[in-house]
Amino acid sequence: MKEERPTRIGQRNNKKKNKKTIFLRILAVILVLVGLVLIFNGQIRDLMVRQNQTIALKKLDRKTIAKNEKKKGMFDFSKVKEIDAGQATRARVNNTADAIGALAIPQVNMYLPIMKGLSDDAMSTGGGTMRADQVMGKGNYPLAGHYMTAKGVLFSPLEQSKIGQKVYLTDLNKIYIYKIYMKKKVDPTAVWLVNNTKQDIVTLITCADGGVNRWAVRGNLIKTEKATDTNLKIFKLK
């Protein structure tokens, strides 16, 4: 007796089952990947931001600073957004975060590039200047930065700063040394912190209490030095 061949209907059913199985496997892989991204989004974001700030510091030179200082910048506080992994990645790809200097508070392990303005790319890379007319070492020099959960990323170390500690700023031509005299929590509407002053100070602002309030740190300018290869080491540029 001859063995019966599968019918065309049976073949079609098998093909449908195979396609369905493949589709379900692909869907399962996609769901797993999406789940991993959601779980590790914070870690990925922090890693990308840390790399952004390190790369910006390593690439800093006088020619780049002079070029970026001429750019317009964005100074609308209301447009500043929270950082996610996607934004941190875009900042790396776009390469439009315009560094104009560096900031260091060695006692809290804070080493950051200073960026022109408050654009998403700038705020995903370092501390952003808050006024178009501010000049390093003259009047009030306000900088804003995101508070991150990862230690050492962006402005998160500012929470550990103390009165009496020193803040260093540089444009690679000079180094401006400030001594912290004020640290307090303020309301998010405290825009007076951004206004210029007759006194030469630095103002550093970041989120506190999950964004409900702001940390405001201020320091008096106590010394200005010519930048040299030796004293620039404090910023960990290389």
N, CA, C and O of each residue as an XYZ file, in Angstrom:
952
protein
N       0.849     -1.193      0.000
C       0.000      0.000      0.000
C       0.897      1.260      0.000
O       1.819      1.347      0.811
N       0.638      2.251     -0.909
C       1.448      3.452     -1.033
C       1.144      4.458      0.082
O      -0.001      4.652      0.490
N       2.265      5.109      0.569
C       2.112      6.142      1.620
C       1.486      7.399      1.040
O       1.897      7.848     -0.030
N       0.474      7.995      1.736
C      -0.234      9.165      1.242
C       0.628     10.426      1.406
O       1.291     10.594      2.429
N       0.619     11.323      0.384
C       1.322     12.603      0.451
C       0.473     13.631      1.178
O      -0.755     13.564      1.143
N       1.140     14.606      1.855
C       0.360     15.657      2.536
C      -0.439     16.470      1.525
O       0.020     16.704      0.408
N      -1.564     16.874      1.895
C      -2.412     17.688      1.017
C      -1.894     19.113      0.976
O      -1.137     19.545      1.845
N      -2.322     19.842     -0.063
C      -1.926     21.252     -0.168
C      -2.435     22.059      1.016
O      -1.781     22.998      1.469
N      -3.619     21.680      1.515
C      -4.178     22.386      2.672
C      -3.277     22.201      3.885
O      -3.039     23.136      4.649
N      -2.786     20.990      4.045
C      -1.887     20.702      5.162
C      -0.598     21.490      5.054
O      -0.077     21.991      6.050
N      -0.084     21.598      3.822
C       1.138     22.368      3.607
C       0.936     23.844      3.953
O       1.786     24.477      4.579
N      -0.216     24.372      3.525
C      -0.499     25.778      3.827
C      -0.620     26.004      5.326
O      -0.153     27.016      5.850
N      -1.254     25.049      6.019
C      -1.406     25.164      7.473
C      -0.048     25.155      8.179
O       0.181     25.900      9.131
N       0.853     24.282      7.681
C       2.192     24.216      8.278
C       2.952     25.522      8.079
O       3.637     26.004      8.981
N       2.815     26.095      6.858
C       3.477     27.369      6.577
C       2.954     28.466      7.491
O       3.724     29.283      7.995
N       1.624     28.482      7.704
C       1.030     29.485      8.587
C       1.540     29.337     10.013
O       1.827     30.321     10.695
N       1.647     28.055     10.456
C       2.133     27.799     11.804
C       3.582     28.263     11.959
O       3.958     28.843     12.977
N       4.396     27.993     10.916
C       5.799     28.395     10.963
C       5.934     29.919     11.010
O       6.734     30.453     11.778
N       5.138     30.622     10.173
C       5.168     32.079     10.160
C       4.734     32.649     11.505
O       5.314     33.609     12.013
N       3.691     32.028     12.068
C       3.197     32.495     13.361
C       4.249     32.294     14.443
O       4.447     33.156     15.300
N       4.925     31.137     14.393
C       5.965     30.835     15.373
C       7.114     31.837     15.269
O       7.603     32.343     16.279
N       7.539     32.119     14.026
C       8.616     33.078     13.795
C       8.221     34.464     14.296
O       9.009     35.154     14.943
N       6.973     34.862     13.982
C       6.476     36.173     14.403
C       6.472     36.287     15.919
O       6.888     37.305     16.472
N       5.997     35.228     16.599
C       5.930     35.259     18.053
C       7.324     35.315     18.675
O       7.527     35.968     19.698
N       8.283     34.627     18.052
C       9.649     34.660     18.563
C      10.261     36.047     18.413
O      10.915     36.559     19.321
N      10.032     36.647     17.234
C      10.539     38.002     17.000
C       9.911     38.982     17.985
O      10.596     39.837     18.548
N       8.592     38.849     18.188
C       7.886     39.723     19.125
C       8.426     39.554     20.535
O       8.583     40.528     21.271
N       8.709     38.303     20.905
C       9.242     38.037     22.238
C      10.602     38.695     22.424
O      10.884     39.260     23.481
N      11.449     38.622     21.390
C      12.766     39.241     21.458
C      12.640     40.761     21.588
O      13.342     41.389     22.380
N      11.725     41.342     20.791
C      11.499     42.794     20.848
C      11.037     43.211     22.241
O      11.520     44.199     22.793
N      10.099     42.453     22.803
C       9.586     42.773     24.138
C      10.684     42.678     25.197
O      10.738     43.494     26.118
N      11.550     41.686     25.064
C      12.656     41.532     26.006
C      13.604     42.728     25.902
O      14.041     43.276     26.914
N      13.920     43.128     24.647
C      14.808     44.264     24.434
C      14.209     45.555     24.985
O      14.900     46.347     25.625
N      12.899     45.759     24.726
C      12.217     46.949     25.241
C      12.240     46.943     26.768
O      12.473     47.973     27.401
N      11.994     45.769     27.347
C      12.017     45.649     28.792
C      13.377     45.975     29.382
O      13.477     46.646     30.410
N      14.434     45.489     28.716
C      15.797     45.774     29.187
C      16.117     47.259     29.103
O      16.746     47.827     29.996
N      15.667     47.881     28.000
C      15.893     49.324     27.843
C      15.192     50.098     28.950
O      15.755     51.037     29.511
N      13.944     49.697     29.269
C      13.194     50.376     30.317
C      13.849     50.177     31.680
O      13.905     51.098     32.494
N      14.344     48.963     31.917
C      14.965     48.662     33.196
C      16.281     49.415     33.368
O      16.572     49.966     34.430
N      17.065     49.422     32.291
C      18.405     49.994     32.381
C      18.523     51.388     31.759
O      19.631     51.869     31.522
N      17.381     52.040     31.493
C      17.406     53.363     30.863
C      18.235     54.358     31.668
O      19.017     55.126     31.108
N      18.053     54.335     32.993
C      18.794     55.256     33.841
C      20.286     55.019     33.774
O      21.070     55.964     33.690
N      20.687     53.730     33.811
C      22.113     53.409     33.754
C      22.718     53.785     32.413
O      23.837     54.294     32.351
N      21.970     53.531     31.329
C      22.446     53.879     29.987
C      22.588     55.393     29.873
O      23.586     55.895     29.355
N      21.583     56.114     30.360
C      21.614     57.583     30.328
C      22.822     58.124     31.080
O      23.558     58.966     30.566
N      23.022     57.632     32.301
C      24.135     58.118     33.118
C      25.475     57.825     32.466
O      26.386     58.652     32.510
N      25.598     56.647     31.857
C      26.844     56.282     31.182
C      27.106     57.208     30.002
O      28.230     57.676     29.816
N      26.067     57.478     29.201
C      26.221     58.334     28.026
C      26.569     59.764     28.440
O      27.431     60.398     27.832
N      25.893     60.270     29.478
C      26.157     61.638     29.940
C      27.575     61.746     30.483
O      28.277     62.721     30.211
N      27.995     60.748     31.247
C      29.360     60.757     31.792
C      30.388     60.798     30.659
O      31.385     61.515     30.731
N      30.121     60.008     29.606
C      31.019     60.001     28.454
C      30.976     61.337     27.714
O      32.005     61.825     27.248
N      29.778     61.927     27.608
C      29.643     63.234     26.948
C      30.504     64.290     27.629
O      31.230     65.030     26.966
N      30.419     64.356     28.960
C      31.158     65.389     29.679
C      32.663     65.134     29.611
O      33.448     66.079     29.539
N      33.066     63.869     29.632
C      34.491     63.540     29.545
C      35.053     63.884     28.175
O      36.136     64.459     28.072
N      34.320     63.533     27.119
C      34.771     63.819     25.751
C      34.876     65.321     25.518
O      35.832     65.801     24.909
N      33.867     66.068     26.018
C      33.882     67.529     25.844
C      35.091     68.157     26.536
O      35.685     69.099     26.013
N      35.454     67.641     27.705
C      36.625     68.159     28.416
C      37.913     67.839     27.659
O      38.806     68.680     27.559
N      38.002     66.631     27.133
C      39.218     66.207     26.421
C      39.423     67.005     25.131
O      40.557     67.241     24.716
N      38.327     67.415     24.506
C      38.416     68.136     23.235
C      38.562     69.647     23.398
O      38.716     70.370     22.414
N      38.513     70.116     24.634
C      38.518     71.566     24.878
C      39.866     72.182     24.494
O      40.919     71.701     24.913
N      39.824     73.245     23.697
C      41.021     74.023     23.372
C      40.605     75.469     23.118
O      39.418     75.765     22.985
N      41.571     76.353     23.053
C      41.279     77.782     22.929
C      40.539     78.110     21.634
O      39.650     78.962     21.624
N      40.897     77.447     20.561
C      40.262     77.694     19.264
C      38.784     77.334     19.310
O      37.942     78.072     18.798
N      38.471     76.196     19.923
C      37.076     75.752     20.047
C      36.276     76.718     20.913
O      35.142     77.066     20.584
N      36.875     77.147     22.020
C      36.191     78.086     22.914
C      35.878     79.396     22.200
O      34.762     79.905     22.303
N      36.852     79.944     21.477
C      36.655     81.206     20.758
C      35.535     81.076     19.735
O      34.738     81.998     19.563
N      35.472     79.941     19.059
C      34.441     79.691     18.054
C      33.063     79.579     18.707
O      32.091     80.163     18.228
N      32.990     78.825     19.801
C      31.706     78.602     20.466
C      31.181     79.844     21.178
O      29.968     80.022     21.297
N      32.073     80.697     21.648
C      31.651     81.936     22.316
C      30.871     82.843     21.371
O      30.052     83.644     21.821
N      31.112     82.726     20.072
C      30.437     83.572     19.088
C      29.035     83.065     18.746
O      28.257     83.771     18.105
N      28.719     81.853     19.170
C      27.409     81.286     18.854
C      26.322     81.910     19.727
O      26.600     82.461     20.792
N      25.109     81.813     19.265
C      23.989     82.506     19.912
C      23.606     81.864     21.240
O      23.495     82.567     22.244
N      23.406     80.578     21.272
C      22.995     79.899     22.500
C      21.509     80.038     22.774
O      20.851     80.920     22.224
N      20.975     79.158     23.633
C      19.568     79.164     24.016
C      19.497     79.395     25.519
O      20.109     78.660     26.295
N      18.745     80.423     25.931
C      18.729     80.802     27.340
C      17.315     80.823     27.937
O      17.070     81.515     28.926
N      16.409     80.083     27.350
C      15.033     80.013     27.852
C      14.933     78.879     28.871
O      14.924     77.704     28.502
N      14.858     79.236     30.152
C      14.823     78.225     31.228
C      13.650     77.260     31.067
O      13.759     76.081     31.402
N      12.516     77.771     30.547
C      11.304     76.960     30.457
C      11.426     75.814     29.458
O      10.623     74.882     29.485
N      12.413     75.876     28.588
C      12.582     74.839     27.571
C      13.541     73.731     27.988
O      13.766     72.781     27.238
N      14.098     73.854     29.175
C      15.018     72.820     29.656
C      14.219     71.568     30.034
O      13.264     71.641     30.807
N      14.619     70.424     29.483
C      13.912     69.165     29.701
C      14.758     68.192     30.505
O      15.972     68.352     30.627
N      14.091     67.179     31.052
C      14.820     66.117     31.726
C      15.603     65.311     30.688
O      15.235     65.269     29.514
N      16.673     64.680     31.130
C      17.508     63.895     30.221
C      17.100     62.430     30.273
O      16.916     61.863     31.350
N      16.961     61.819     29.089
C      16.809     60.371     29.030
C      17.951     59.821     28.176
O      18.779     60.578     27.670
N      17.986     58.498     28.022
C      19.081     57.871     27.275
C      19.109     58.353     25.827
O      20.177     58.526     25.238
N      17.906     58.570     25.256
C      17.826     59.026     23.869
C      18.441     60.397     23.682
O      19.174     60.628     22.721
N      18.142     61.320     24.609
C      18.686     62.670     24.513
C      20.194     62.661     24.719
O      20.919     63.369     24.021
N      20.665     61.874     25.661
C      22.107     61.798     25.901
C      22.835     61.283     24.665
O      23.938     61.729     24.348
N      22.202     60.334     23.968
C      22.795     59.787     22.740
C      22.772     60.822     21.626
O      23.745     60.962     20.886
N      21.657     61.553     21.502
C      21.559     62.587     20.466
C      22.609     63.667     20.665
O      23.173     64.178     19.697
N      22.874     64.016     21.923
C      23.891     65.031     22.204
C      25.247     64.592     21.667
O      26.013     65.406     21.152
N      25.541     63.282     21.792
C      26.802     62.752     21.279
C      26.831     62.799     19.764
O      27.830     63.202     19.169
N      25.733     62.387     19.135
C      25.669     62.316     17.670
C      25.645     63.711     17.049
O      26.347     63.972     16.072
N      24.832     64.609     17.621
C      24.685     65.951     17.059
C      25.973     66.766     17.144
O      26.284     67.557     16.252
N      26.711     66.561     18.227
C      27.959     67.286     18.445
C      27.744     68.803     18.383
O      28.557     69.533     17.818
N      26.639     69.262     18.973
C      26.319     70.697     18.965
C      26.325     71.288     20.378
O      25.861     72.409     20.589
N      26.855     70.523     21.346
C      26.977     71.052     22.699
C      28.245     71.890     22.744
O      29.352     71.351     22.729
N      28.086     73.195     22.799
C      29.203     74.113     22.574
C      29.941     74.454     23.868
O      29.473     75.275     24.658
N      31.092     73.825     24.081
C      31.884     74.059     25.288
C      32.659     75.363     25.196
O      33.272     75.660     24.170
N      32.629     76.145     26.284
C      33.330     77.430     26.304
C      34.266     77.544     27.517
O      34.811     78.613     27.793
N      34.441     76.443     28.225
C      35.313     76.474     29.383
C      35.172     75.210     30.204
O      34.597     74.219     29.753
N      35.708     75.257     31.422
C      35.633     74.094     32.314
C      35.431     74.558     33.748
O      35.806     75.671     34.115
N      34.837     73.691     34.546
C      34.540     73.942     35.952
C      35.094     72.789     36.783
O      35.046     71.633     36.365
N      35.618     73.113     37.958
C      36.097     72.068     38.859
C      35.836     72.450     40.310
O      36.110     73.573     40.734
N      35.302     71.490     41.059
C      35.245     71.578     42.523
C      35.899     70.295     43.020
O      35.202     69.318     43.292
N      37.211     70.279     43.143
C      37.949     69.046     43.450
C      37.483     68.326     44.712
O      37.499     67.096     44.761
N      37.069     69.078     45.733
C      36.709     68.460     47.011
C      35.435     67.615     46.943
O      35.179     66.812     47.840
N      34.633     67.790     45.881
C      33.449     66.938     45.702
C      33.530     66.153     44.382
O      32.535     65.615     43.898
N      34.739     66.106     43.821
C      34.976     65.341     42.588
C      34.067     65.796     41.448
O      33.453     64.974     40.768
N      33.987     67.097     41.247
C      33.134     67.681     40.202
C      34.006     68.320     39.125
O      34.678     69.322     39.373
N      33.991     67.732     37.922
C      34.804     68.204     36.799
C      33.927     68.212     35.553
O      33.526     67.157     35.062
N      33.633     69.403     35.045
C      32.658     69.515     33.962
C      33.072     70.549     32.915
O      33.780     71.509     33.219
N      32.618     70.337     31.674
C      32.743     71.406     30.681
C      31.659     72.445     30.932
O      30.563     72.111     31.384
N      31.965     73.704     30.638
C      30.968     74.775     30.695
C      30.453     74.976     29.282
O      31.235     75.148     28.347
N      29.121     74.953     29.125
C      28.508     74.999     27.811
C      27.855     76.353     27.547
O      27.453     77.055     28.474
N      27.760     76.702     26.282
C      27.093     77.950     25.893
C      25.583     77.733     25.874
O      25.061     77.048     24.995
N      24.885     78.315     26.846
C      23.427     78.233     26.871
C      22.880     76.975     27.515
O      23.606     76.195     28.130
N      21.567     76.802     27.354
C      20.816     75.764     28.055
C      20.106     74.805     27.102
O      19.052     74.269     27.446
N      20.659     74.580     25.922
C      20.033     73.660     24.967
C      20.053     72.246     25.537
O      20.804     71.962     26.471
N      19.227     71.355     24.977
C      19.183     69.965     25.432
C      20.557     69.311     25.317
O      20.984     68.589     26.217
N      21.247     69.567     24.206
C      22.571     68.974     24.016
C      23.567     69.520     25.033
O      24.389     68.777     25.571
N      23.488     70.820     25.290
C      24.389     71.432     26.272
C      24.160     70.849     27.655
O      25.114     70.511     28.356
N      22.886     70.727     28.054
C      22.556     70.248     29.395
C      22.757     68.743     29.537
O      22.727     68.219     30.651
N      22.963     68.043     28.422
C      23.279     66.616     28.462
C      24.781     66.382     28.483
O      25.247     65.245     28.411
N      25.531     67.476     28.583
C      26.991     67.379     28.490
C      27.709     68.047     29.650
O      28.730     67.541     30.116
N      27.186     69.188     30.128
C      27.871     69.911     31.204
C      26.975     70.931     31.860
O      25.754     70.778     31.880
N      27.590     71.988     32.405
C      26.833     73.077     33.027
C      26.614     74.188     32.028
O      27.552     74.600     31.346
N      25.388     74.684     31.928
C      25.059     75.688     30.925
C      25.040     77.104     31.465
O      24.568     77.349     32.575
N      25.557     78.038     30.671
C      25.466     79.452     31.048
C      24.013     79.899     30.962
O      23.254     79.378     30.144
N      23.613     80.866     31.804
C      22.209     81.209     31.952
C      21.838     82.588     31.408
O      20.659     82.937     31.344
N      22.843     83.367     31.019
C      22.586     84.666     30.399
C      23.499     84.821     29.185
O      24.626     84.326     29.177
N      23.006     85.506     28.171
C      23.797     85.701     26.950
C      24.968     86.639     27.179
O      25.966     86.578     26.460
N      24.853     87.518     28.187
C      25.874     88.560     28.372
C      26.879     88.247     29.481
O      27.720     89.089     29.793
N      26.814     87.079     30.073
C      27.701     86.818     31.196
C      29.139     86.602     30.736
O      29.395     86.032     29.676
N      30.067     87.076     31.564
C      31.503     87.005     31.258
C      32.222     86.381     32.442
O      32.048     86.811     33.583
N      33.018     85.381     32.171
C      33.733     84.680     33.231
C      34.650     85.637     33.988
O      35.459     86.344     33.387
N      34.512     85.649     35.319
C      35.347     86.493     36.151
C      34.805     87.892     36.389
O      35.388     88.660     37.154
N      33.686     88.236     35.738
C      33.111     89.575     35.886
C      31.644     89.483     36.293
O      30.853     88.803     35.638
N      31.285     90.166     37.371
C      29.902     90.157     37.823
C      29.466     88.755     38.232
O      30.270     87.950     38.701
N      28.191     88.483     38.048
C      27.635     87.170     38.392
C      27.760     86.232     37.192
O      27.306     86.554     36.094
N      28.375     85.077     37.409
C      28.531     84.074     36.350
C      27.710     82.846     36.748
O      28.234     81.939     37.394
N      26.411     82.808     36.363
C      25.540     81.706     36.762
C      25.623     80.509     35.814
O      25.690     80.668     34.595
N      25.617     79.323     36.391
C      25.635     78.076     35.637
C      24.567     77.147     36.193
O      24.392     77.045     37.407
N      23.852     76.469     35.296
C      22.831     75.511     35.704
C      23.202     74.131     35.186
O      23.785     73.997     34.111
N      22.863     73.115     35.953
C      23.136     71.754     35.519
C      22.135     70.784     36.111
O      21.561     71.037     37.170
N      21.928     69.675     35.422
C      20.994     68.657     35.905
C      21.565     67.917     37.116
O      22.762     67.639     37.189
N      20.674     67.607     38.063
C      21.034     66.741     39.175
C      20.766     65.306     38.727
O      19.646     64.975     38.340
N      21.775     64.466     38.779
C      21.646     63.075     38.353
C      21.790     62.164     39.573
O      22.424     62.526     40.564
N      21.187     60.972     39.480
C      21.286     60.024     40.597
C      22.674     59.410     40.686
O      23.098     58.996     41.764
N      23.392     59.345     39.560
C      24.734     58.768     39.552
C      25.734     59.772     40.121
O      25.728     60.942     39.739
N      26.581     59.320     41.021
C      27.576     60.195     41.625
C      28.591     60.652     40.585
O      29.047     59.862     39.758
N      28.937     61.929     40.635
C      29.947     62.458     39.743
C      29.445     62.879     38.374
O      30.230     63.369     37.562
N      28.155     62.704     38.093
C      27.606     63.052     36.790
C      26.931     64.423     36.856
O      26.107     64.684     37.732
N      27.296     65.288     35.917
C      26.766     66.646     35.838
C      26.830     67.347     37.201
O      27.884     67.350     37.837
N      25.719     67.942     37.658
C      25.763     68.747     38.880
C      25.406     67.971     40.148
O      25.211     68.580     41.200
N      25.318     66.662     40.074
C      24.956     65.882     41.263
C      25.924     66.084     42.439
O      25.471     66.081     43.583
N      27.256     66.260     42.207
C      28.153     66.452     43.354
C      27.927     67.770     44.099
O      28.411     67.938     45.218
N      27.198     68.700     43.489
C      26.997     70.008     44.114
C      26.302     69.879     45.467
O      26.518     70.699     46.359
N      25.479     68.863     45.618
C      24.771     68.640     46.878
C      25.747     68.423     48.037
O      25.430     68.728     49.187
N      26.930     67.897     47.730
C      27.921     67.606     48.773
C      28.870     68.782     49.042
O      29.697     68.710     49.951
N      28.758     69.845     48.272
C      29.660     70.988     48.453
C      29.400     71.672     49.796
O      28.315     71.573     50.368
N      30.439     72.374     50.283
C      30.340     73.044     51.578
C      30.903     74.458     51.493
O      31.746     74.767     50.651
N      30.413     75.300     52.386
C      30.930     76.669     52.475
C      32.421     76.606     52.806
O      32.850     75.845     53.674
N      33.197     77.424     52.095
C      34.639     77.441     52.298
C      35.408     76.692     51.223
O      36.605     76.915     51.044
N      34.713     75.785     50.491
C      35.380     75.061     49.417
C      35.586     75.966     48.204
O      34.910     76.984     48.055
N      36.521     75.585     47.346
C      36.856     76.415     46.198
C      36.223     75.880     44.913
O      36.115     74.672     44.697
N      35.809     76.830     44.071
C      35.271     76.538     42.743
C      36.226     77.148     41.716
O      36.584     78.322     41.810
N      36.630     76.346     40.744
C      37.568     76.814     39.721
C      36.870     76.871     38.363
O      36.201     75.919     37.961
N      37.030     77.987     37.664
C      36.527     78.141     36.304
C      37.704     78.514     35.405
O      38.641     79.181     35.841
N      37.646     78.078     34.152
C      38.678     78.500     33.214
C      38.137     78.613     31.799
O      37.233     77.882     31.396
N      38.718     79.556     31.050
C      38.465     79.674     29.614
C      39.743     79.317     28.851
O      39.892     79.627     27.670
N      40.653     78.659     29.561
C      41.976     78.228     29.081
C      42.963     79.388     28.910
O      44.136     79.161     28.614
N      42.503     80.611     29.091
C      43.410     81.761     29.105
C      43.722     82.157     30.545
O      44.862     82.464     30.895
N      42.666     82.142     31.376
C      42.819     82.448     32.799
C      42.072     81.405     33.630
O      41.185     80.705     33.141
N      42.456     81.331     34.879
C      41.748     80.492     35.848
C      41.184     81.405     36.919
O      41.901     82.221     37.499
N      39.882     81.257     37.178
C      39.192     82.091     38.157
C      38.860     81.210     39.363
O      38.204     80.176     39.234
N      39.321     81.638     40.520
C      39.153     80.837     41.732
C      38.159     81.534     42.662
O      38.341     82.694     43.032
N      37.120     80.812     43.024
C      36.058     81.335     43.878
C      36.004     80.533     45.183
O      36.384     79.363     45.223
N      35.534     81.173     46.230
C      35.352     80.507     47.519
C      33.873     80.527     47.889
O      33.253     81.588     47.956
N      33.314     79.341     48.129
C      31.869     79.234     48.409
C      31.518     79.932     49.726
O      32.106     79.651     50.771
N      30.553     80.840     49.653
C      30.087     81.541     50.851
C      28.601     81.315     51.109
O      28.092     81.695     52.164
N      27.904     80.702     50.162
C      26.465     80.469     50.330
C      26.067     79.140     49.713
O      26.466     78.805     48.597
N      25.279     78.397     50.458
C      24.679     77.173     49.932
C      23.322     77.012     50.593
O      23.231     76.878     51.813
N      22.265     77.025     49.787
C      20.934     76.872     50.359
C      19.938     76.390     49.312
O      20.190     76.467     48.109
N      18.807     75.895     49.790
C      17.727     75.493     48.906
C      16.833     76.701     48.647
O      16.521     77.471     49.555
N      16.431     76.846     47.396
C      15.576     77.969     47.021
C      14.413     77.466     46.189
O      14.420     76.341     45.691
N      13.425     78.318     46.051
C      12.276     78.012     45.211
C      12.683     78.058     43.736
O      13.555     78.848     43.373
N      12.077     77.234     42.877
C      12.411     77.259     41.444
C      12.191     78.613     40.779
O      12.728     78.865     39.700
N      11.417     79.475     41.401
C      11.139     80.789     40.816
C      12.177     81.848     41.215
O      12.006     83.027     40.904
N      13.236     81.438     41.893
C      14.240     82.402     42.382
C      15.150     82.858     41.245
O      16.347     82.570     41.238
N      14.566     83.571     40.289
C      15.316     84.011     39.105
C      16.338     85.094     39.431
O      17.212     85.387     38.615
N      16.235     85.687     40.614
C      17.204     86.705     41.017
C      18.623     86.145     41.047
O      19.592     86.898     40.946
N      18.747     84.842     41.185
C      20.061     84.223     41.223
C      20.810     84.369     39.897
O      22.037     84.279     39.852
N      20.060     84.592     38.826
C      20.646     84.690     37.487
C      21.075     86.120     37.168
O      21.943     86.335     36.323
N      20.469     87.094     37.841
C      20.754     88.498     37.551
C      22.225     88.838     37.767
O      22.898     88.241     38.607
N      22.711     89.803     36.999
C      24.092     90.226     37.155
C      24.275     90.991     38.468
O      23.315     91.524     39.025
N      25.503     91.037     38.947
C      25.816     91.728     40.198
C      27.085     92.564     40.024
O      27.876     92.322     39.113
N      27.268     93.537     40.895
C      28.506     94.315     40.896
C      29.649     93.475     41.451
O      30.806     93.630     41.061
N      29.298     92.584     42.368
C      30.289     91.702     42.983
C      30.652     90.581     42.003
O      29.778     90.060     41.310
N      31.924     90.211     41.940
C      32.360     89.118     41.066
C      32.144     87.791     41.780
O      32.867     87.443     42.714
N      31.130     87.055     41.318
C      30.757     85.795     41.962
C      30.439     84.734     40.910
O      30.264     85.039     39.730
N      30.369     83.484     41.363
C      29.863     82.395     40.554
C      28.612     81.870     41.243
O      28.565     81.795     42.471
N      27.601     81.508     40.464
C      26.360     80.946     41.002
C      26.103     79.609     40.314
O      26.041     79.543     39.086
N      25.953     78.558     41.092
C      25.715     77.210     40.561
C      24.343     76.734     41.030
O      24.034     76.796     42.219
N      23.522     76.259     40.095
C      22.142     75.899     40.404
C      21.823     74.508     39.869
O      22.144     74.180     38.726
N      21.185     73.691     40.713
C      20.725     72.375     40.276
C      19.484     71.998     41.070
O      19.121     72.696     42.017
N      18.839     70.920     40.702
C      17.602     70.492     41.365
C      17.867     69.932     42.759
O      18.933     69.384     43.040
N      16.866     70.086     43.620
C      16.891     69.514     44.970
C      15.512     68.945     45.272
O      14.508     69.402     44.725
N      15.473     67.954     46.139
C      14.193     67.367     46.573
C      13.370     66.859     45.394
O      12.159     67.068     45.336
N      14.039     66.191     44.455
C      13.330     65.620     43.315
C      12.778     66.637     42.353
O      11.850     66.341     41.600
N      13.335     67.837     42.363
C      12.880     68.882     41.450
C      11.925     69.875     42.068
O      11.544     70.856     41.428
N      11.531     69.629     43.319
C      10.619     70.547     44.000
C      11.320     71.867     44.298
O      10.726     72.937     44.163
N      12.573     71.787     44.700
C      13.368     72.978     45.020
C      14.656     72.997     44.199
O      14.859     72.150     43.329
N      15.518     73.960     44.481
C      16.801     74.072     43.798
C      17.918     74.272     44.820
O      17.742     74.971     45.818
N      19.055     73.657     44.561
C      20.255     73.990     45.316
C      20.881     75.220     44.673
O      21.040     75.268     43.453
N      21.229     76.190     45.463
C      21.916     77.378     44.967
C      23.214     77.534     45.746
O      23.210     77.647     46.972
N      24.323     77.538     45.017
C      25.644     77.678     45.621
C      26.306     78.906     45.020
O      26.318     79.091     43.803
N      26.860     79.747     45.895
C      27.541     80.948     45.407
C      28.942     81.060     46.003
O      29.190     80.683     47.149
N      29.859     81.600     45.172
C      31.218     81.802     45.646
C      31.761     83.153     45.222
O      31.429     83.655     44.148
N      32.599     83.743     46.068
C      33.268     85.015     45.768
C      34.550     84.756     44.984
O      35.266     83.794     45.262
N      34.838     85.605     44.012
C      36.109     85.521     43.301
C      37.225     85.977     44.236
O      37.209     87.111     44.715
N      38.190     85.102     44.495
C      39.276     85.436     45.412
C      40.629     85.526     44.714
O      41.584     86.072     45.267
N      40.707     84.989     43.493
C      42.002     85.014     42.809
C      41.820     84.733     41.319
O      40.956     83.944     40.934
N      42.627     85.372     40.490
C      42.655     85.107     39.049
C      44.099     84.813     38.650
O      45.011     85.569     38.986
N      44.295     83.725     37.939
C      45.636     83.322     37.524
C      45.697     83.133     36.006
O      44.689     82.828     35.368
N      46.868     83.314     35.449
C      47.078     82.978     34.052
C      47.089     81.460     33.926
O      47.730     80.772     34.720
N      46.380     80.940     32.931
C      46.307     79.492     32.739
C      47.617     78.954     32.173
O      48.145     79.462     31.184
N      48.124     77.914     32.828
C      49.334     77.247     32.361
C      49.080     75.743     32.326
O      48.086     75.265     32.872
N      49.967     75.008     31.691
C      49.813     73.553     31.646
C      49.776     72.958     33.048
O      49.112     71.951     33.291
N      50.492     73.589     33.956
C      50.551     73.082     35.330
C      49.252     73.308     36.101
O      48.689     72.363     36.653
N      48.767     74.563     36.144
C      47.564     74.799     36.957
C      46.274     74.345     36.282
O      45.244     74.230     36.946
N      46.312     74.086     34.975
C      45.116     73.558     34.281
C      44.863     72.087     34.619
O      43.792     71.554     34.327
N      45.856     71.434     35.235
C      45.695     70.016     35.585
C      44.557     69.808     36.562
O      44.001     68.713     36.648
N      44.202     70.859     37.307
C      43.135     70.740     38.300
C      41.785     70.417     37.644
O      40.885     69.900     38.307
N      41.638     70.722     36.336
C      40.375     70.480     35.641
C      40.305     69.092     34.990
O      39.272     68.721     34.433
N      41.380     68.341     35.059
C      41.426     66.988     34.472
C      41.025     67.003     32.995
O      40.195     66.205     32.562
N      41.611     67.901     32.243
C      41.289     68.034     30.810
C      41.934     66.939     29.980
O      41.434     66.610     28.903
N      43.012     66.376     30.446
C      43.733     65.359     29.673
C      43.630     63.984     30.317
O      44.180     63.015     29.794
